[in-house]
Structures are given as structure tokens and as C-alpha cells.
Amino acid sequence: MNHDLRKVTYDIISEFEKNKSQLKLTRDRIINIADFSSKDKSRITVFTNEVVKWRKKIDYYISINLKKSISKLDKRILNVLRIGYYEILFDAKIPIYASVDYWVQFTKIRFGRLKAGFCNAILRKARKVKINSNKNLKNLSIFFSYPEWLVQKWENQFGKEQTIKLLKYFNLPPSYFLRIPKNKKISSSLIIYKNLKIQNKESNFFRIESGLSDILENDFFKKNNCSIQDRASGAVVEILNPKPGSTVLDVCAAPGTKANYISDFLNGEGEIHASDIDPIRMKLGVSRSESLSLNINWSNKNATKDLFLKSDYIIVDAPCSGTGVLGKKLDIRWRRKKSDIKSFASLQLNILKNISKFVKNDGILVYATCSLENEENWDVVSQFLKFDNSFTIDSPIGLIPNEWINDKNCMQTIPYKHKVDGMFAARLVKNET
């Protein structure tokens, strides 16, 4: 990696650690200022993702080479060491001496000779680390680089064996899917278009084997109104299964991936209304819908208290902890706190209580999250059903793969098992009262 890309990587990591904002938003803002090629942007993305992902493990190795607590280290220097240790321990393409020399000089220029001398000493000690013989496999938090509270929570919920499978899976390169509109029929089992490989697994979803960034830029993607959408995310819309001529509402909808898929089901007949509390994300949803020439009525609303149109079908794509997509949103593991789970669950239940008022008799309400946590999934649904007994669970059998349906007749995908995002969805029908 050339020097300019390394400097930008440092700036991204530093701002992310300082502000605890979303890594992608931080990265996009910084790299868009400069005129980087698509290839360079991709390299910066991978580099920053990896440094953030392995932060816990990297910090452990740094800490054993310090004479004081890592918490007392100058945060600017800690970020230099994090990137340097990542290169030395995880990136075999970069010679150790080259990494040490670069980051020592970088520190000297930015922070002075004294700081550079300290970095030189600590970086050189990284050579003695034997990462593959780590005795801390017993400490899953360090070995797989996750917060201790989450590892402990998963062990209590899933058991140690399943927890290890989740931790491993979310550290692998993420898998993406291309969704092609339902009216576009592609019969070949393997599409090879401009050297891009897209494997046809099922229906109108194609697992992308390689070339994601190229796919987003090519004519095939643009001309066919394709979208990048995980198979499990698409299944939430398939559980809703809206019919042509109906009125459909998608709340907490931005950036609109599910709302856009709903349009395939209506086939130009009916109405789609989408809303989100965040005006910036809502504008992104509007932009995406317009780029696909879809007629979706967007509005900026608070799902916990605002009024909505009475609808035949409603999706509550609830804000959640996002623990089912940790492989794609690597920064979530560090931005979430244990207390967030309870806060999200309270918010989710309040949203359901309000939005349920706008479901017509015999209408369908789908509650969905990209969380693996019981507190945000079945626990919320169970509390809601006690609050409003006019709703009952309606089985999604026949709408999605049977192996995705749990013993509560809800969808629950397991990432390492099903090779999709971790999604939960409950299909609720409103009975006439």
C-alpha cells in the first residue's frame, strides 16, 4: 500500500476511534475529499475494515509489550501502533522492516522525535509475537476480537460451540447477493458478464462470487434495475407477500431496499408508502427509488407516535443492535454496548404498538430485525401479542425456505449455517374485532 493510502487509513481510523461514528460514513467522507481511484478506495476500505475488526486482538499484543496500561497511552500513538501491528501480524505482503520504518517516520513527522522513538521500540517487539500459537483461544473475546460482553451473552444464549461458529463466520469476508427484478428472467445457472461471476442460487437472488465493486458500475447492473440485497433481507418481503392492488407501508424504511423489492410484488398496481425518522437517510431512499424509476411515496416520520395511512400490508423494519450483520458492519461490535439491547427492545415494542393501529382487518404486519438477540426478536413479539390480542402469528411456510423457520413459526436465519445475514421476522395477521 502506498504512502498516501496509509496516511488516509490513519486519518480514518483516528476519526472513527475519536467520534465512535459509523466507520463507513467516516471513511466515505474522508476518501471522497481526495481523488482516489476505485481500486484505491477498495484497498482503503479493506485495510480500515481489517484494522477495526481485529482491534481487540491487536490491542492485546500491543499491551503485552507495554510497561504501562494501554488505556494510558496517547490515543494518537495507539492508532499508529494498531495499524503497524496489523501490517506486521496480519499482512504478509508487507515486509516487517518496511512497516516499522514507515510508521516510525510517519510518527516523527506528525508527533515528534520522542513519540517516534517509542513507536519504534514497540513496533519492533511485534516481530516476536507468535500469533498462530495464541494460548488465548480460551479467551474467545481476544482470540476472535469481539467485546467481552457480547461473547458472554452469546455463550449464555447459544452455547459455546455455536458462539465460536458465529465469531468465526463474522470474521470471514462477507457474502453479497444481487437481486434482479422478478420480471427479469435469467435462466443460466452461472452468469459470466464482463468477467464478473454471479452464481445463481435461488429465484431472483444471485450470490456474488467476485467483482462486487465492478458489478455496481457496469451496464448489466444499471440497465436491469438490480439491487444489492441480502437473500435473508429479501425473504422479509417474501414473508409479507403483498398482492397487486394493495396498500403497503414500510416504516423505518431507509435506505429503501425492502420497499424497492415490494414494488416487484405489486407489479405497478397499488400504493407503496415508506417512511423514516432520519431525513438524510430518507433522502437516500428517495434517490434510490427514483434511480430505479419506482413510484414510492416517502415521508419523514417517527414510527413511535406519528399517524400513518391504513394499510393492507405493513413492514416494521425495526432499528436494532445489528448483531446479525456483524460481518458486513464490522464497527458495530465496538459501537454497541450491552445496555443498547434493552434500549432497542423498548423502542421496537413502542414502534409495534403505534404502527399496529394502522393495519386493516385481515391485514398483515411483519416485524423484522437484523439482530440475533432474543430480547429484540421473539421477546418483543411475545410482549406485543399480549398487548394486542387481535394479532396472531401467521406461519410463513411456503413463502421462504423451511429451514429458516423456527419453532415459533418465525423466520430466524443463522449466518454460519444458512450463509446469509442473521435476520428475524414474524408475520402477524390482524383478526377482525
One Martini backbone bead per residue (centre of mass of N, CA, C, O) as a GRO file, in nm:
protein
  433
    1MET     BB    1   0.095   0.037   0.024
    2ASN     BB    2   0.083   0.351  -0.013
    3HIS     BB    3   0.134   0.640   0.160
    4ASP     BB    4  -0.138   0.785   0.115
    5LEU     BB    5  -0.319   0.547   0.210
    6ARG     BB    6  -0.206   0.534   0.496
    7LYS     BB    7  -0.283   0.816   0.588
    8VAL     BB    8  -0.586   0.779   0.547
    9THR     BB    9  -0.617   0.543   0.735
   10TYR     BB   10  -0.540   0.695   0.988
   11ASP     BB   11  -0.762   0.913   0.976
   12ILE     BB   12  -1.000   0.717   0.994
   13ILE     BB   13  -0.931   0.570   1.257
   14SER     BB   14  -0.914   0.822   1.438
   15GLU     BB   15  -1.204   0.927   1.396
   16PHE     BB   16  -1.352   0.675   1.480
   17GLU     BB   17  -1.233   0.659   1.774
   18LYS     BB   18  -1.326   0.944   1.863
   19ASN     BB   19  -1.653   0.942   1.760
   20LYS     BB   20  -1.807   0.664   1.705
   21SER     BB   21  -1.877   0.639   1.423
   22GLN     BB   22  -1.937   0.536   1.131
   23LEU     BB   23  -1.710   0.400   0.929
   24LYS     BB   24  -1.827   0.454   0.646
   25LEU     BB   25  -1.884   0.757   0.681
   26THR     BB   26  -1.597   0.838   0.748
   27ARG     BB   27  -1.461   0.725   0.495
   28ASP     BB   28  -1.624   0.867   0.271
   29ARG     BB   29  -1.559   1.158   0.353
   30ILE     BB   30  -1.244   1.137   0.321
   31ILE     BB   31  -1.208   1.001   0.029
   32ASN     BB   32  -1.387   1.218  -0.132
   33ILE     BB   33  -1.184   1.453  -0.120
   34ALA     BB   34  -1.022   1.273  -0.283
   35ASP     BB   35  -0.867   1.131  -0.589
   36PHE     BB   36  -0.965   0.823  -0.600
   37SER     BB   37  -0.967   0.527  -0.701
   38SER     BB   38  -1.143   0.241  -0.691
   39LYS     BB   39  -0.905   0.069  -0.600
   40ASP     BB   40  -0.815   0.247  -0.360
   41LYS     BB   41  -1.082   0.244  -0.207
   42SER     BB   42  -1.084  -0.061  -0.166
   43ARG     BB   43  -0.820  -0.076   0.000
   44ILE     BB   44  -0.911   0.109   0.230
   45THR     BB   45  -1.153  -0.054   0.316
   46VAL     BB   46  -1.008  -0.313   0.392
   47PHE     BB   47  -0.801  -0.197   0.592
   48THR     BB   48  -0.999  -0.063   0.794
   49ASN     BB   49  -1.168  -0.311   0.855
   50GLU     BB   50  -0.937  -0.488   0.972
   51VAL     BB   51  -0.843  -0.308   1.202
   52VAL     BB   52  -1.117  -0.298   1.344
   53LYS     BB   53  -1.177  -0.598   1.376
   54TRP     BB   54  -0.874  -0.657   1.531
   55ARG     BB   55  -0.844  -0.471   1.784
   56LYS     BB   56  -0.842  -0.656   2.033
   57LYS     BB   57  -0.596  -0.828   1.947
   58ILE     BB   58  -0.397  -0.600   1.901
   59ASP     BB   59  -0.411  -0.479   2.189
   60TYR     BB   60  -0.295  -0.723   2.328
   61TYR     BB   61  -0.010  -0.715   2.192
   62ILE     BB   62   0.060  -0.434   2.280
   63SER     BB   63   0.026  -0.464   2.594
   64ILE     BB   64   0.264  -0.683   2.635
   65ASN     BB   65   0.477  -0.433   2.535
   66LEU     BB   66   0.407  -0.274   2.790
   67LYS     BB   67   0.459  -0.081   3.101
   68LYS     BB   68   0.166   0.014   3.058
   69SER     BB   69  -0.136   0.096   3.019
   70ILE     BB   70  -0.320   0.129   2.733
   71SER     BB   71  -0.515   0.357   2.850
   72LYS     BB   72  -0.250   0.567   2.877
   73LEU     BB   73  -0.228   0.601   2.588
   74ASP     BB   74  -0.186   0.774   2.325
   75LYS     BB   75  -0.424   0.765   2.084
   76ARG     BB   76  -0.249   0.838   1.839
   77ILE     BB   77  -0.036   0.611   1.891
   78LEU     BB   78  -0.223   0.369   1.904
   79ASN     BB   79  -0.310   0.389   1.602
   80VAL     BB   80  -0.035   0.338   1.487
   81LEU     BB   81   0.005   0.058   1.620
   82ARG     BB   82  -0.238  -0.084   1.502
   83ILE     BB   83  -0.151  -0.067   1.207
   84GLY     BB   84   0.130  -0.189   1.235
   85TYR     BB   85   0.039  -0.461   1.362
   86TYR     BB   86  -0.132  -0.549   1.130
   87GLU     BB   87   0.089  -0.567   0.919
   88ILE     BB   88   0.278  -0.764   1.077
   89LEU     BB   89   0.050  -0.996   1.159
   90PHE     BB   90  -0.162  -0.995   0.881
   91ASP     BB   91   0.047  -0.880   0.644
   92ALA     BB   92   0.259  -1.052   0.429
   93LYS     BB   93   0.318  -0.829   0.199
   94ILE     BB   94   0.460  -0.672   0.432
   95PRO     BB   95   0.743  -0.587   0.540
   96ILE     BB   96   0.848  -0.530   0.851
   97TYR     BB   97   1.055  -0.303   0.803
   98ALA     BB   98   0.863  -0.121   0.635
   99SER     BB   99   0.653  -0.072   0.852
  100VAL     BB  100   0.832   0.046   1.071
  101ASP     BB  101   0.957   0.279   0.910
  102TYR     BB  102   0.702   0.426   0.831
  103TRP     BB  103   0.569   0.474   1.122
  104VAL     BB  104   0.808   0.626   1.239
  105GLN     BB  105   0.810   0.861   1.035
  106PHE     BB  106   0.521   0.946   1.070
  107THR     BB  107   0.548   1.017   1.374
  108LYS     BB  108   0.773   1.226   1.349
  109ILE     BB  109   0.611   1.429   1.174
  110ARG     BB  110   0.346   1.450   1.356
  111PHE     BB  111   0.478   1.398   1.686
  112GLY     BB  112   0.778   1.337   1.697
  113ARG     BB  113   1.069   1.192   1.812
  114LEU     BB  114   0.978   1.064   2.081
  115LYS     BB  115   0.735   0.903   1.965
  116ALA     BB  116   0.900   0.748   1.754
  117GLY     BB  117   1.077   0.588   1.950
  118PHE     BB  118   0.847   0.434   2.083
  119CYS     BB  119   0.733   0.299   1.828
  120ASN     BB  120   0.986   0.147   1.750
  121ALA     BB  121   0.996  -0.039   1.999
  122ILE     BB  122   0.704  -0.167   1.974
  123LEU     BB  123   0.716  -0.267   1.680
  124ARG     BB  124   0.963  -0.461   1.712
  125LYS     BB  125   0.812  -0.657   1.915
  126ALA     BB  126   0.614  -0.786   1.705
  127ARG     BB  127   0.810  -1.005   1.590
  128LYS     BB  128   0.765  -1.207   1.855
  129VAL     BB  129   0.495  -1.277   1.767
  130LYS     BB  130   0.268  -1.572   1.796
  131ILE     BB  131  -0.032  -1.586   1.657
  132ASN     BB  132  -0.083  -1.908   1.595
  133SER     BB  133  -0.009  -1.971   1.926
  134ASN     BB  134  -0.250  -1.883   2.082
  135LYS     BB  135  -0.350  -1.923   2.423
  136ASN     BB  136  -0.638  -1.744   2.390
  137LEU     BB  137  -0.873  -1.935   2.308
  138LYS     BB  138  -1.017  -1.917   2.584
  139ASN     BB  139  -1.031  -1.614   2.484
  140LEU     BB  140  -1.257  -1.520   2.261
  141SER     BB  141  -1.239  -1.213   2.254
  142ILE     BB  142  -0.941  -1.205   2.161
  143PHE     BB  143  -0.913  -1.417   1.934
  144PHE     BB  144  -1.179  -1.283   1.764
  145SER     BB  145  -1.252  -0.985   1.827
  146TYR     BB  146  -1.452  -0.911   2.087
  147PRO     BB  147  -1.664  -0.825   2.307
  148GLU     BB  148  -1.722  -0.961   2.609
  149TRP     BB  149  -2.030  -0.924   2.641
  150LEU     BB  150  -2.110  -1.073   2.375
  151VAL     BB  151  -1.982  -1.346   2.420
  152GLN     BB  152  -2.132  -1.407   2.685
  153LYS     BB  153  -2.417  -1.382   2.572
  154TRP     BB  154  -2.394  -1.607   2.355
  155GLU     BB  155  -2.322  -1.836   2.545
  156ASN     BB  156  -2.597  -1.820   2.698
  157GLN     BB  157  -2.780  -1.853   2.433
  158PHE     BB  158  -2.602  -2.082   2.243
  159GLY     BB  159  -2.332  -2.153   2.326
  160LYS     BB  160  -2.006  -2.220   2.255
  161GLU     BB  161  -2.011  -2.355   1.975
  162GLN     BB  162  -2.194  -2.145   1.829
  163THR     BB  163  -2.029  -1.897   1.897
  164ILE     BB  164  -1.774  -1.973   1.741
  165LYS     BB  165  -1.914  -1.981   1.464
  166LEU     BB  166  -1.993  -1.684   1.462
  167LEU     BB  167  -1.715  -1.554   1.503
  168LYS     BB  168  -1.590  -1.674   1.249
  169TYR     BB  169  -1.791  -1.581   1.030
  170PHE     BB  170  -1.768  -1.261   1.089
  171ASN     BB  171  -1.446  -1.278   0.993
  172LEU     BB  172  -1.527  -1.314   0.719
  173PRO     BB  173  -1.586  -1.257   0.417
  174PRO     BB  174  -1.847  -1.124   0.285
  175SER     BB  175  -2.169  -1.183   0.157
  176TYR     BB  176  -2.332  -1.126  -0.161
  177PHE     BB  177  -2.627  -0.995  -0.334
  178LEU     BB  178  -2.820  -1.016  -0.632
  179ARG     BB  179  -3.108  -0.836  -0.735
  180ILE     BB  180  -3.357  -0.928  -0.960
  181PRO     BB  181  -3.618  -0.863  -1.106
  182LYS     BB  182  -3.893  -1.068  -1.144
  183ASN     BB  183  -3.926  -0.986  -1.465
  184LYS     BB  184  -3.633  -1.106  -1.477
  185LYS     BB  185  -3.512  -1.363  -1.682
  186ILE     BB  186  -3.255  -1.601  -1.573
  187SER     BB  187  -3.140  -1.923  -1.663
  188SER     BB  188  -2.864  -1.934  -1.586
  189SER     BB  189  -2.644  -2.067  -1.337
  190LEU     BB  190  -2.409  -1.888  -1.480
  191ILE     BB  191  -2.284  -1.569  -1.475
  192ILE     BB  192  -2.086  -1.408  -1.738
  193TYR     BB  193  -1.994  -1.061  -1.697
  194LYS     BB  194  -1.726  -0.907  -1.753
  195ASN     BB  195  -1.578  -1.112  -1.545
  196LEU     BB  196  -1.832  -1.176  -1.378
  197LYS     BB  197  -1.940  -1.362  -1.088
  198ILE     BB  198  -2.272  -1.518  -1.071
  199GLN     BB  199  -2.448  -1.715  -0.859
  200ASN     BB  200  -2.722  -1.929  -0.888
  201LYS     BB  201  -2.935  -2.025  -0.623
  202GLU     BB  202  -3.215  -1.843  -0.625
  203SER     BB  203  -3.423  -1.715  -0.801
  204ASN     BB  204  -3.353  -1.352  -0.794
  205PHE     BB  205  -3.087  -1.453  -0.648
  206PHE     BB  206  -2.729  -1.366  -0.644
  207ARG     BB  207  -2.430  -1.484  -0.580
  208ILE     BB  208  -2.132  -1.317  -0.524
  209GLU     BB  209  -1.808  -1.418  -0.611
  210SER     BB  210  -1.717  -1.152  -0.779
  211GLY     BB  211  -1.697  -0.805  -0.836
  212LEU     BB  212  -1.869  -0.586  -0.682
  213SER     BB  213  -1.764  -0.304  -0.778
  214ASP     BB  214  -1.813  -0.367  -1.080
  215ILE     BB  215  -2.116  -0.422  -1.072
  216LEU     BB  216  -2.202  -0.128  -0.983
  217GLU     BB  217  -2.075  -0.007  -1.279
  218ASN     BB  218  -2.236  -0.171  -1.473
  219ASP     BB  219  -2.481  -0.219  -1.714
  220PHE     BB  220  -2.628  -0.462  -1.597
  221PHE     BB  221  -2.714  -0.325  -1.334
  222LYS     BB  222  -2.858  -0.066  -1.453
  223LYS     BB  223  -3.057  -0.189  -1.679
  224ASN     BB  224  -3.197  -0.407  -1.452
  225ASN     BB  225  -3.257  -0.291  -1.170
  226CYS     BB  226  -3.053  -0.361  -0.957
  227SER     BB  227  -2.965  -0.510  -0.632
  228ILE     BB  228  -2.824  -0.497  -0.315
  229GLN     BB  229  -2.933  -0.800  -0.144
  230ASP     BB  230  -3.006  -0.994   0.091
  231ARG     BB  231  -3.170  -1.285   0.111
  232ALA     BB  232  -3.300  -1.235   0.395
  233SER     BB  233  -3.416  -0.957   0.334
  234GLY     BB  234  -3.602  -1.056   0.105
  235ALA     BB  235  -3.771  -1.257   0.283
  236VAL     BB  236  -3.936  -1.042   0.430
  237VAL     BB  237  -4.108  -0.971   0.179
  238GLU     BB  238  -4.208  -1.264   0.126
  239ILE     BB  239  -4.371  -1.275   0.390
  240LEU     BB  240  -4.563  -1.051   0.320
  241ASN     BB  241  -4.690  -1.085   0.032
  242PRO     BB  242  -4.798  -0.875  -0.163
  243LYS     BB  243  -5.070  -0.754  -0.345
  244PRO     BB  244  -5.210  -0.643  -0.602
  245GLY     BB  245  -5.374  -0.332  -0.510
  246SER     BB  246  -5.232  -0.259  -0.257
  247THR     BB  247  -5.144  -0.132   0.064
  248VAL     BB  248  -4.810  -0.022   0.154
  249LEU     BB  249  -4.598  -0.026   0.452
  250ASP     BB  250  -4.270   0.123   0.531
  251VAL     BB  251  -4.094   0.127   0.825
  252CYS     BB  252  -3.786   0.211   0.868
  253ALA     BB  253  -3.678   0.213   0.543
  254ALA     BB  254  -3.410   0.312   0.528
  255PRO     BB  255  -3.289   0.300   0.195
  256GLY     BB  256  -3.525   0.093   0.047
  257THR     BB  257  -3.484  -0.211  -0.030
  258LYS     BB  258  -3.766  -0.331   0.044
  259ALA     BB  259  -3.951  -0.133  -0.103
  260ASN     BB  260  -3.840  -0.201  -0.384
  261TYR     BB  261  -3.928  -0.504  -0.374
  262ILE     BB  262  -4.232  -0.463  -0.341
  263SER     BB  263  -4.284  -0.362  -0.635
  264ASP     BB  264  -4.272  -0.647  -0.763
  265PHE     BB  265  -4.549  -0.747  -0.636
  266LEU     BB  266  -4.745  -0.516  -0.755
  267ASN     BB  267  -4.703  -0.448  -1.061
  268GLY     BB  268  -4.824  -0.134  -1.059
  269GLU     BB  269  -5.039  -0.216  -0.826
  270GLY     BB  270  -5.074   0.034  -0.608
  271GLU     BB  271  -4.925   0.120  -0.282
  272ILE     BB  272  -4.624   0.292  -0.161
  273HIS     BB  273  -4.509   0.347   0.175
  274ALA     BB  274  -4.236   0.541   0.312
  275SER     BB  275  -4.038   0.563   0.622
  276ASP     BB  276  -3.835   0.803   0.822
  277ILE     BB  277  -3.660   0.974   1.081
  278ASP     BB  278  -3.423   1.019   0.878
  279PRO     BB  279  -3.370   1.259   0.641
  280ILE     BB  280  -3.112   1.158   0.503
  281ARG     BB  281  -3.199   0.861   0.455
  282MET     BB  282  -3.456   0.933   0.301
  283LYS     BB  283  -3.315   1.067   0.058
  284LEU     BB  284  -3.177   0.807  -0.026
  285GLY     BB  285  -3.438   0.653  -0.084
  286VAL     BB  286  -3.544   0.841  -0.301
  287SER     BB  287  -3.305   0.814  -0.494
  288ARG     BB  288  -3.326   0.507  -0.541
  289SER     BB  289  -3.614   0.497  -0.647
  290GLU     BB  290  -3.569   0.691  -0.887
  291SER     BB  291  -3.337   0.524  -1.026
  292LEU     BB  292  -3.571   0.281  -1.061
  293SER     BB  293  -3.856   0.398  -1.131
  294LEU     BB  294  -4.017   0.428  -0.853
  295ASN     BB  295  -4.341   0.446  -0.685
  296ILE     BB  296  -4.256   0.609  -0.386
  297ASN     BB  297  -4.383   0.725  -0.076
  298TRP     BB  298  -4.213   0.958   0.103
  299SER     BB  299  -4.140   1.003   0.467
  300ASN     BB  300  -4.098   1.198   0.770
  301LYS     BB  301  -4.112   0.970   1.049
  302ASN     BB  302  -4.244   0.862   1.365
  303ALA     BB  303  -4.318   0.534   1.464
  304THR     BB  304  -4.413   0.594   1.777
  305LYS     BB  305  -4.646   0.855   1.697
  306ASP     BB  306  -4.738   0.872   1.422
  307LEU     BB  307  -4.930   0.898   1.142
  308PHE     BB  308  -5.095   0.659   0.923
  309LEU     BB  309  -5.183   0.466   0.673
  310LYS     BB  310  -5.406   0.250   0.598
  311SER     BB  311  -5.312  -0.101   0.567
  312ASP     BB  312  -5.258  -0.422   0.436
  313TYR     BB  313  -4.938  -0.376   0.454
  314ILE     BB  314  -4.667  -0.417   0.702
  315ILE     BB  315  -4.336  -0.296   0.770
  316VAL     BB  316  -4.107  -0.352   1.045
  317ASP     BB  317  -3.780  -0.220   1.020
  318ALA     BB  318  -3.616  -0.237   1.286
  319PRO     BB  319  -3.432  -0.100   1.500
  320CYS     BB  320  -3.098  -0.230   1.590
  321SER     BB  321  -2.802  -0.390   1.680
  322GLY     BB  322  -2.683  -0.579   1.431
  323THR     BB  323  -2.573  -0.886   1.500
  324GLY     BB  324  -2.642  -1.018   1.202
  325VAL     BB  325  -2.409  -0.795   1.054
  326LEU     BB  326  -2.097  -0.808   1.151
  327GLY     BB  327  -1.950  -0.874   0.873
  328LYS     BB  328  -2.035  -0.584   0.736
  329LYS     BB  329  -2.043  -0.429   1.032
  330LEU     BB  330  -1.761  -0.408   1.211
  331ASP     BB  331  -1.817  -0.158   1.413
  332ILE     BB  332  -2.049  -0.259   1.598
  333ARG     BB  333  -1.886  -0.415   1.816
  334TRP     BB  334  -1.781  -0.117   1.931
  335ARG     BB  335  -2.061   0.062   1.946
  336ARG     BB  336  -2.179  -0.134   2.130
  337LYS     BB  337  -2.388  -0.204   2.412
  338LYS     BB  338  -2.550  -0.386   2.637
  339SER     BB  339  -2.780  -0.166   2.687
  340ASP     BB  340  -2.890  -0.151   2.391
  341ILE     BB  341  -3.079  -0.392   2.384
  342LYS     BB  342  -3.297  -0.277   2.573
  343SER     BB  343  -3.348  -0.015   2.415
  344PHE     BB  344  -3.442  -0.144   2.152
  345ALA     BB  345  -3.677  -0.311   2.263
  346SER     BB  346  -3.844  -0.068   2.355
  347LEU     BB  347  -3.866   0.069   2.079
  348GLN     BB  348  -3.995  -0.166   1.920
  349LEU     BB  349  -4.256  -0.186   2.086
  350ASN     BB  350  -4.351   0.106   2.034
  351ILE     BB  351  -4.377   0.074   1.732
  352LEU     BB  352  -4.584  -0.156   1.726
  353LYS     BB  353  -4.809  -0.013   1.887
  354ASN     BB  354  -4.851   0.207   1.668
  355ILE     BB  355  -4.858   0.060   1.384
  356SER     BB  356  -5.099  -0.143   1.442
  357LYS     BB  357  -5.330   0.076   1.393
  358PHE     BB  358  -5.274   0.057   1.052
  359VAL     BB  359  -5.412  -0.219   1.029
  360LYS     BB  360  -5.610  -0.396   0.864
  361ASN     BB  361  -5.837  -0.611   0.837
  362ASP     BB  362  -5.656  -0.896   0.751
  363GLY     BB  363  -5.388  -0.794   0.785
  364ILE     BB  364  -5.027  -0.741   0.752
  365LEU     BB  365  -4.756  -0.787   0.994
  366VAL     BB  366  -4.404  -0.720   0.980
  367TYR     BB  367  -4.143  -0.818   1.194
  368ALA     BB  368  -3.798  -0.685   1.179
  369THR     BB  369  -3.451  -0.800   1.207
  370CYS     BB  370  -3.071  -0.784   1.242
  371SER     BB  371  -3.091  -0.984   1.493
  372LEU     BB  372  -2.990  -1.235   1.755
  373GLU     BB  373  -3.169  -1.127   1.984
  374ASN     BB  374  -3.423  -1.217   2.184
  375GLU     BB  375  -3.507  -0.933   2.297
  376GLU     BB  376  -3.568  -0.830   1.981
  377ASN     BB  377  -3.763  -1.059   1.905
  378TRP     BB  378  -3.963  -1.260   2.053
  379ASP     BB  379  -4.003  -1.081   2.302
  380VAL     BB  380  -4.148  -0.855   2.148
  381VAL     BB  381  -4.376  -1.019   2.023
  382SER     BB  382  -4.493  -1.132   2.286
  383GLN     BB  383  -4.564  -0.857   2.413
  384PHE     BB  384  -4.750  -0.763   2.184
  385LEU     BB  385  -4.964  -0.996   2.197
  386LYS     BB  386  -5.051  -0.908   2.487
  387PHE     BB  387  -5.139  -0.617   2.409
  388ASP     BB  388  -5.258  -0.746   2.115
  389ASN     BB  389  -5.510  -0.994   2.048
  390SER     BB  390  -5.569  -0.936   1.729
  391PHE     BB  391  -5.301  -1.081   1.700
  392THR     BB  392  -5.136  -1.335   1.495
  393ILE     BB  393  -4.962  -1.592   1.400
  394ASP     BB  394  -4.823  -1.645   1.068
  395SER     BB  395  -4.716  -1.871   0.870
  396PRO     BB  396  -4.428  -1.892   0.628
  397ILE     BB  397  -4.506  -2.130   0.484
  398GLY     BB  398  -4.409  -2.116   0.135
  399LEU     BB  399  -4.225  -1.836   0.132
  400ILE     BB  400  -3.983  -1.989   0.264
  401PRO     BB  401  -3.747  -2.161   0.379
  402ASN     BB  402  -3.791  -2.403   0.615
  403GLU     BB  403  -3.502  -2.371   0.766
  404TRP     BB  404  -3.593  -2.061   0.857
  405ILE     BB  405  -3.797  -2.194   1.057
  406ASN     BB  406  -3.907  -2.187   1.366
  407ASP     BB  407  -4.084  -2.287   1.661
  408LYS     BB  408  -4.256  -1.994   1.623
  409ASN     BB  409  -4.310  -1.926   1.316
  410CYS     BB  410  -4.034  -1.790   1.243
  411MET     BB  411  -3.780  -1.611   1.119
  412GLN     BB  412  -3.436  -1.763   1.145
  413THR     BB  413  -3.120  -1.680   1.069
  414ILE     BB  414  -2.802  -1.852   1.033
  415PRO     BB  415  -2.516  -1.757   0.910
  416TYR     BB  416  -2.326  -2.020   0.917
  417LYS     BB  417  -2.562  -2.206   0.799
  418HIS     BB  418  -2.710  -2.014   0.558
  419LYS     BB  419  -2.533  -1.781   0.428
  420VAL     BB  420  -2.659  -1.528   0.581
  421ASP     BB  421  -2.811  -1.311   0.735
  422GLY     BB  422  -2.925  -1.215   1.049
  423MET     BB  423  -3.273  -1.289   1.064
  424PHE     BB  424  -3.590  -1.156   1.174
  425ALA     BB  425  -3.942  -1.278   1.138
  426ALA     BB  426  -4.290  -1.174   1.179
  427ARG     BB  427  -4.613  -1.293   1.096
  428LEU     BB  428  -4.900  -1.085   1.122
  429VAL     BB  429  -5.248  -1.108   1.191
  430LYS     BB  430  -5.548  -0.928   1.161
  431ASN     BB  431  -5.827  -0.958   1.340
  432GLU     BB  432  -6.144  -0.929   1.372
  433THR     BB  433  -6.334  -0.712   1.619
   0.00000   0.00000   0.00000
